[in-house]
């Protein structure tokens, strides 16, 4: 996931990025000599710099060159560069949900023999599943995620609204939050309820799941679209009302939404652990953390998954690339460092245990109870994105539909159109 919420937009011309080919030149593919490998991600370099420094210190014969592409351009760049067998990318970030699509196209090295056993024994169970397609391991987990409801205590106090619970059995409903958001606005809040990634499948999937609409993917081959069923329409009707009633803003970019909460402008935001990092950096909001919302009379559901690490089959530095993947994803030091800046959850079990153990103190006293809540949510209500061979198309089509609905387009008509478009794209994959 991105986070994305956690991506910083920069001016990057696609043509110039595509031109950065063969950056890894001269490396030894057998791992016996010095090598320079390129890591391509959708996160700014600062987020992974401590881990890169740690890797290069542990592997002085390997140099890592870093390439950053903003999230909104990332899938297209992967298609262009990996699809054209560009050896200038060695290791790249693989979004959860996209593993099946990339593996089906031949864009990933099969890592089963090298890492399947280690992932199975050392990583969080859900992350192993997210990186497996057709019985093989295609990428190694690095980060995972969970979602919480952050609330501004001062704004709720002003409106006389009780604080929401950290107990999953008492999670606030989406319907109640919409009404409470309006009450908070009447008492002085600029915005009532925000979502960190307001128009992305990762963030919105749990609303449809909780409303009974499922993931939007059916069929044995996971290539039958189902994004206009009753549950999806009901969930998107609620989502449309959020903006039509002015409880959440139109025209605000995804990466700007966390700051609206951290600067005290919003009563609620549904976001991941990185929101606490943003809040602490701003230091302007008195907040608490509650359980992820649930649909009224629905099934609890929470987004999980994040970035994984895959290897380009065209790499000239296969063994060096495997070393980087192993360090960042499957060692305690490397995986902890990889998650240290952003504040997202590492996936290696030993790193994750340390992460959870420190959550309550991340921005105390605001983050009290965050550790236990994290374990409860991941163990009981987490849902992965569907590992469909067509997930990339699904993310693109639903993302446009979500944005159209956000901007006032008819819900049922928009979903019907998206259903037809997505199924047409998927029929070409069968």
C-alpha positions as CSV (number, residue, x, y, z in Angstrom):
1,X,0.0,0.0,0.0
2,X,0.9,2.4,-0.1
3,X,0.6,4.7,1.9
4,X,-0.4,6.2,0.0
5,X,-0.7,8.9,2.1
6,X,2.9,8.2,2.6
7,X,4.1,9.2,-0.8
8,X,5.6,12.6,-1.4
9,X,4.9,13.9,-4.9
10,X,7.9,15.2,-6.9
11,X,8.3,16.4,-10.4
12,X,9.5,13.3,-12.3
13,X,9.2,13.1,-16.0
14,X,8.3,9.6,-17.1
15,X,10.4,9.8,-20.2
16,X,13.5,10.6,-18.2
17,X,12.8,7.8,-15.8
18,X,12.5,5.3,-18.6
19,X,15.8,6.5,-19.9
20,X,17.6,5.5,-16.7
21,X,18.5,2.1,-18.1
22,X,21.4,-0.2,-17.3
23,X,22.1,1.7,-14.1
24,X,23.4,-1.5,-12.5
25,X,26.1,-1.9,-15.1
26,X,29.2,-4.0,-14.5
27,X,27.9,-6.0,-11.5
28,X,28.7,-9.7,-11.0
29,X,25.7,-11.9,-11.4
30,X,27.2,-14.8,-9.4
31,X,27.7,-12.7,-6.3
32,X,31.5,-13.4,-6.2
33,X,32.6,-9.8,-7.0
34,X,31.6,-6.2,-6.5
35,X,28.2,-5.3,-7.7
36,X,26.0,-2.2,-8.0
37,X,22.3,-2.9,-7.9
38,X,19.4,-0.6,-8.4
39,X,16.4,-0.6,-6.0
40,X,13.2,1.0,-7.5
41,X,10.4,2.0,-5.1
42,X,7.5,4.3,-4.6
43,X,8.8,5.7,-1.4
44,X,11.3,8.6,-1.0
45,X,14.9,7.4,-0.4
46,X,14.9,8.8,3.2
47,X,12.4,6.2,4.2
48,X,14.8,3.3,3.5
49,X,18.2,5.0,3.8
50,X,19.0,3.5,7.3
51,X,18.4,0.0,5.9
52,X,20.5,0.7,2.8
53,X,23.3,2.0,5.0
54,X,23.0,-1.2,7.1
55,X,23.0,-3.4,4.1
56,X,26.1,-1.8,2.5
57,X,27.9,-2.0,5.8
58,X,27.1,-5.7,6.0
59,X,27.9,-6.2,2.3
60,X,30.8,-3.9,1.5
61,X,31.1,-5.3,-2.0
62,X,27.6,-4.3,-3.0
63,X,26.4,-0.7,-3.7
64,X,22.7,0.1,-3.8
65,X,21.5,2.8,-6.1
66,X,18.1,4.1,-5.3
67,X,15.3,5.2,-7.7
68,X,12.1,6.8,-6.4
69,X,8.9,7.0,-8.5
70,X,5.8,8.6,-7.1
71,X,3.0,6.1,-6.4
72,X,0.7,7.4,-9.1
73,X,3.3,6.8,-11.7
74,X,4.7,3.6,-10.3
75,X,2.6,0.9,-12.0
76,X,3.1,2.4,-15.4
77,X,6.9,2.6,-14.9
78,X,7.0,-1.1,-13.8
79,X,5.1,-2.0,-16.9
80,X,7.4,-0.1,-19.1
81,X,10.7,-1.0,-17.5
82,X,10.2,-4.5,-16.3
83,X,8.0,-5.3,-19.3
84,X,10.8,-4.2,-21.6
85,X,13.3,-6.4,-19.8
86,X,15.3,-3.4,-18.7
87,X,18.3,-4.7,-16.7
88,X,18.7,-1.3,-15.0
89,X,16.3,-2.3,-12.3
90,X,17.4,-5.2,-10.1
91,X,15.1,-5.2,-7.1
92,X,11.8,-3.4,-7.0
93,X,8.9,-2.8,-4.6
94,X,5.9,-5.0,-5.2
95,X,2.5,-3.8,-3.9
96,X,0.4,-6.3,-2.1
97,X,-2.3,-7.5,-4.4
98,X,-0.1,-7.0,-7.5
99,X,1.9,-10.2,-7.0
100,X,-0.3,-12.4,-9.1
101,X,-0.5,-9.9,-11.9
102,X,3.3,-9.4,-12.0
103,X,4.1,-13.1,-11.8
104,X,1.6,-13.9,-14.5
105,X,3.4,-11.5,-16.9
106,X,6.8,-12.9,-16.1
107,X,7.9,-9.8,-14.2
108,X,9.2,-11.5,-11.1
109,X,11.9,-14.1,-10.3
110,X,10.5,-17.2,-8.6
111,X,11.9,-17.0,-5.1
112,X,10.4,-20.3,-3.8
113,X,13.6,-22.3,-3.4
114,X,15.5,-19.4,-1.9
115,X,13.0,-17.9,0.5
116,X,9.7,-19.8,0.9
117,X,10.7,-21.7,3.9
118,X,12.3,-18.7,5.6
119,X,9.2,-16.6,4.9
120,X,6.9,-19.3,6.2
121,X,8.8,-19.6,9.4
122,X,10.0,-16.1,10.0
123,X,7.4,-13.7,8.6
124,X,3.8,-12.8,9.7
125,X,1.4,-15.5,8.3
126,X,-0.8,-13.1,6.3
127,X,2.3,-11.7,4.5
128,X,3.4,-15.1,3.3
129,X,0.0,-15.6,1.7
130,X,0.1,-12.2,0.1
131,X,3.3,-13.0,-1.7
132,X,2.3,-16.4,-2.9
133,X,0.6,-17.0,-6.3
134,X,0.0,-20.3,-8.0
135,X,1.7,-22.1,-5.2
136,X,5.0,-20.2,-5.6
137,X,6.7,-17.4,-3.7
138,X,7.3,-14.4,-6.0
139,X,8.2,-11.6,-3.6
140,X,9.4,-11.3,0.0
141,X,7.4,-9.2,2.5
142,X,9.0,-6.1,3.9
143,X,6.2,-4.0,5.4
144,X,2.6,-4.7,6.4
145,X,-0.1,-2.4,7.6
146,X,-3.2,-2.0,9.7
147,X,-5.7,0.8,10.1
148,X,-7.1,2.6,13.1
149,X,-9.6,5.4,13.8
150,X,-7.7,8.4,15.1
151,X,-9.9,11.0,16.8
152,X,-9.2,14.6,18.0
153,X,-10.1,14.7,21.7
154,X,-10.5,18.4,21.8
155,X,-12.9,18.5,18.9
156,X,-15.0,15.6,20.2
157,X,-15.1,17.2,23.7
158,X,-16.4,20.5,22.2
159,X,-19.2,18.6,20.5
160,X,-20.0,16.4,23.5
161,X,-19.2,13.2,21.5
162,X,-17.9,10.2,23.5
163,X,-14.5,8.8,22.6
164,X,-14.7,5.7,20.4
165,X,-13.6,2.4,21.9
166,X,-10.5,0.3,21.3
167,X,-12.5,-2.9,21.8
168,X,-13.3,-4.6,18.5
169,X,-16.7,-5.6,19.7
170,X,-17.5,-1.9,20.3
171,X,-16.0,-0.5,17.1
172,X,-17.8,2.6,15.9
173,X,-19.9,2.2,12.7
174,X,-19.3,4.1,9.5
175,X,-22.9,5.4,9.7
176,X,-22.4,6.8,13.3
177,X,-19.1,8.4,12.3
178,X,-20.7,10.3,9.5
179,X,-23.2,11.8,11.9
180,X,-20.7,12.4,14.6
181,X,-18.4,14.1,12.1
182,X,-21.2,16.5,11.3
183,X,-21.7,17.2,15.0
184,X,-18.0,17.9,15.4
185,X,-18.1,20.3,12.4
186,X,-21.1,22.2,14.0
187,X,-18.9,22.6,17.1
188,X,-15.9,24.0,15.2
189,X,-14.1,21.2,13.3
190,X,-13.2,22.1,9.7
191,X,-13.7,18.5,8.6
192,X,-15.6,15.6,10.2
193,X,-14.1,12.3,8.9
194,X,-11.1,11.7,6.6
195,X,-9.6,8.7,5.0
196,X,-5.8,8.6,4.6
197,X,-6.0,7.2,1.0
198,X,-9.3,8.6,0.0
199,X,-9.6,7.2,-3.5
200,X,-7.5,3.9,-3.4
201,X,-8.7,0.4,-3.2
202,X,-6.4,-0.5,-0.3
203,X,-8.1,2.0,2.0
204,X,-11.7,1.6,0.8
205,X,-11.9,-2.2,0.4
206,X,-12.9,-2.8,4.1
207,X,-16.0,-0.6,3.7
208,X,-17.3,-2.9,0.9
209,X,-16.2,-6.0,2.7
210,X,-17.9,-4.9,5.9
211,X,-21.1,-4.0,4.0
212,X,-21.3,-7.5,2.6
213,X,-20.0,-6.7,-0.9
214,X,-16.8,-8.8,-0.8
215,X,-13.5,-7.9,-2.4
216,X,-15.0,-7.3,-5.8
217,X,-13.3,-10.3,-7.2
218,X,-14.8,-13.8,-7.8
219,X,-14.2,-16.9,-9.9
220,X,-11.6,-19.7,-9.6
221,X,-9.2,-17.7,-11.7
222,X,-9.9,-14.4,-9.8
223,X,-10.8,-12.7,-13.0
224,X,-14.5,-12.2,-12.6
225,X,-15.4,-8.7,-11.5
226,X,-18.1,-8.1,-9.0
227,X,-17.8,-4.4,-8.1
228,X,-21.5,-3.3,-8.6
229,X,-23.2,-5.7,-6.2
230,X,-25.5,-4.5,-3.5
231,X,-22.8,-4.3,-0.8
232,X,-20.5,-2.2,-3.1
233,X,-23.4,0.2,-4.0
234,X,-24.4,0.6,-0.4
235,X,-20.9,1.3,0.7
236,X,-20.3,3.8,-2.1
237,X,-23.6,5.5,-1.4
238,X,-22.3,6.2,2.1
239,X,-18.9,7.2,0.7
240,X,-20.6,9.6,-1.7
241,X,-22.6,11.2,1.1
242,X,-19.4,11.8,3.0
243,X,-18.4,14.4,0.4
244,X,-21.8,15.6,-0.7
245,X,-22.5,16.6,2.8
246,X,-19.1,18.3,3.2
247,X,-17.9,16.0,6.0
248,X,-14.8,15.3,3.9
249,X,-13.2,17.5,1.3
250,X,-13.2,17.3,-2.4
251,X,-10.2,18.4,-4.4
252,X,-7.6,17.6,-1.7
253,X,-4.7,15.3,-2.8
254,X,-4.2,12.1,-0.9
255,X,-0.9,13.1,0.6
256,X,-2.4,16.2,2.1
257,X,-5.1,14.5,4.1
258,X,-3.0,13.2,7.1
259,X,-1.8,16.8,7.7
260,X,-5.3,18.0,8.0
261,X,-5.8,15.8,11.0
262,X,-2.3,16.3,12.5
263,X,-2.8,20.1,12.5
264,X,-6.1,19.8,14.3
265,X,-8.5,20.5,11.5
266,X,-10.4,17.1,11.5
267,X,-12.4,15.2,14.1
268,X,-11.5,11.8,12.7
269,X,-9.2,10.1,10.3
270,X,-8.9,6.4,9.3
271,X,-5.2,5.8,8.8
272,X,-2.3,3.5,9.6
273,X,0.4,3.7,12.2
274,X,2.3,6.3,10.2
275,X,-0.4,8.8,11.1
276,X,1.0,8.8,14.7
277,X,4.4,9.7,13.3
278,X,2.9,12.6,11.4
279,X,1.0,13.7,14.5
280,X,4.1,13.6,16.6
281,X,6.0,15.6,14.1
282,X,3.4,18.3,14.0
283,X,2.8,18.2,17.7
284,X,-0.5,20.2,17.3
285,X,-3.2,17.6,18.1
286,X,-4.5,16.0,21.3
287,X,-5.7,12.6,20.0
288,X,-6.6,9.1,20.7
289,X,-6.7,5.8,18.8
290,X,-9.7,3.5,18.4
291,X,-10.7,0.4,16.5
292,X,-11.2,0.5,12.8
293,X,-14.8,1.3,11.9
294,X,-17.4,-1.4,11.0
295,X,-20.5,-1.3,8.8
296,X,-23.7,-1.2,10.8
297,X,-24.7,-4.9,11.4
298,X,-21.8,-5.8,9.1
299,X,-18.6,-7.9,9.4
300,X,-15.5,-6.2,10.8
301,X,-12.8,-5.7,8.2
302,X,-9.5,-3.9,8.1
303,X,-6.9,-3.2,5.3
304,X,-3.6,-4.9,5.6
305,X,-0.5,-5.5,3.4
306,X,2.0,-3.1,2.0
307,X,5.2,-3.1,0.0
308,X,7.1,-6.3,-0.7
309,X,10.3,-6.9,-2.6
310,X,10.7,-8.7,-5.9
311,X,13.6,-9.2,-8.4
312,X,13.5,-8.3,-12.0
313,X,14.1,-11.4,-14.2
314,X,16.3,-9.3,-16.4
315,X,18.8,-8.4,-13.7
316,X,22.5,-9.0,-14.3
317,X,23.0,-9.1,-10.5
318,X,20.8,-12.0,-9.3
319,X,22.8,-13.1,-6.3
320,X,23.4,-9.6,-5.0
321,X,19.7,-8.8,-5.5
322,X,18.8,-11.8,-3.4
323,X,21.1,-10.6,-0.6
324,X,19.3,-7.2,-0.6
325,X,15.9,-8.9,-0.5
326,X,17.0,-11.2,2.3
327,X,18.4,-8.3,4.4
328,X,15.5,-5.9,4.0
329,X,12.8,-8.5,4.5
330,X,14.1,-11.5,6.4
331,X,16.7,-10.3,9.0
332,X,15.8,-8.6,12.2
333,X,18.3,-5.7,11.8
334,X,17.4,-5.1,8.2
335,X,13.7,-5.3,8.5
336,X,13.6,-3.2,11.6
337,X,15.7,-0.5,9.9
338,X,13.5,-0.6,6.8
339,X,10.5,0.3,8.9
340,X,12.2,2.7,11.3
341,X,11.7,6.0,9.5
342,X,8.1,5.7,8.2
343,X,6.8,4.0,11.3
344,X,5.0,1.2,9.4
345,X,5.0,-2.4,10.6
346,X,7.9,-4.6,9.7
347,X,6.9,-8.2,8.6
348,X,9.8,-10.3,10.1
349,X,8.3,-11.7,13.3
350,X,11.1,-10.6,15.6
351,X,11.1,-7.1,14.1
352,X,7.3,-7.0,14.4
353,X,7.4,-8.0,18.0
354,X,9.7,-5.1,18.8
355,X,7.5,-2.8,16.7
356,X,4.3,-3.7,18.6
357,X,6.1,-3.4,21.9
358,X,7.0,0.2,21.2
359,X,3.6,1.4,19.8
360,X,2.2,2.6,23.1
361,X,5.1,4.9,23.6
362,X,5.3,6.1,20.0
363,X,3.6,9.4,20.9
364,X,2.5,8.9,24.5
365,X,0.0,9.4,26.0
366,X,-1.9,9.8,22.7
367,X,-0.9,6.2,21.5
368,X,-1.9,4.4,24.7
369,X,-3.3,1.0,23.9
370,X,-2.0,1.0,20.3
371,X,0.1,-2.2,20.7
372,X,-2.7,-4.4,22.0
373,X,-5.2,-2.9,19.4
374,X,-2.7,-3.7,16.6
375,X,-2.5,-7.4,17.6
376,X,-6.3,-7.7,18.0
377,X,-6.9,-6.2,14.5
378,X,-4.3,-8.1,12.7
379,X,-5.4,-11.4,14.2
380,X,-9.1,-10.9,13.9
381,X,-10.3,-8.5,11.2
382,X,-7.4,-8.1,8.6
383,X,-8.2,-8.6,4.9
384,X,-5.6,-8.8,2.1
385,X,-6.2,-7.4,-1.3
386,X,-7.2,-10.1,-3.8
387,X,-4.2,-11.6,-5.4
388,X,-5.8,-11.5,-8.9
389,X,-3.7,-11.6,-12.0
390,X,-5.7,-8.5,-13.0
391,X,-5.3,-6.6,-9.7
392,X,-3.3,-3.7,-11.4
393,X,-6.2,-3.1,-13.7
394,X,-8.6,-3.3,-10.8
395,X,-6.8,-0.8,-8.8
396,X,-6.7,1.6,-11.7
397,X,-10.4,1.2,-12.7
398,X,-11.8,1.3,-9.1
399,X,-9.5,4.3,-8.3
400,X,-11.1,6.3,-11.1
401,X,-14.6,5.2,-10.0
402,X,-13.9,6.2,-6.4
403,X,-12.7,9.6,-7.5
404,X,-15.7,10.1,-9.8
405,X,-18.1,9.2,-6.9
406,X,-16.2,11.5,-4.6
407,X,-16.8,14.3,-7.0
408,X,-20.5,13.7,-7.2
409,X,-21.1,11.2,-10.0
410,X,-24.0,8.8,-9.7
411,X,-23.0,5.7,-7.6
412,X,-24.8,2.9,-9.4
413,X,-24.1,4.2,-12.9
414,X,-20.4,4.8,-12.1
415,X,-20.0,1.3,-10.6
416,X,-21.8,-0.3,-13.6
417,X,-19.5,1.4,-16.0
418,X,-16.5,0.4,-14.0
419,X,-17.7,-3.2,-13.8
420,X,-18.0,-3.4,-17.6
421,X,-14.6,-1.8,-18.1
422,X,-12.8,-4.0,-15.7
423,X,-14.4,-7.2,-17.0
424,X,-13.5,-6.2,-20.5
425,X,-9.9,-5.9,-19.4
426,X,-9.9,-9.1,-17.5
427,X,-11.5,-11.1,-20.4
428,X,-8.3,-10.4,-22.3
429,X,-6.3,-12.1,-19.6
430,X,-8.2,-15.3,-19.7
